[in-house]
């Protein structure tokens, strides 16, 4: 039996002119068909701005992590937005860009 994670943190791009809440809503309601069967996704109170000025906000998924990951990825593709993760001491964007966290501006709210 494999131990599957019950939570996952994903950073989503917030394009200029979008509020984080509006971007989150668009991101999490676009997938058709919907893959997540249980749990949810919520904003998580942290943002990262990369050295090139792109702002990402954190969301957390729970329970059906794989389903939520698919739904969020579908939303990002639909809107042309990137997703990112923190891996070790680096901020890694899904298009291959990677930044040391020390070079990013991080805010908690």
Secondary structure by P-SEA (a helix, b strand, c coil): ccccccbbbbbbbbcccccaaaaaaaaacccccccccccccccccbbbbcccbbbbbbbbbccaaaaaaaaaaaaaaaacbbbbbbcccccccccccccccccbbbbcc
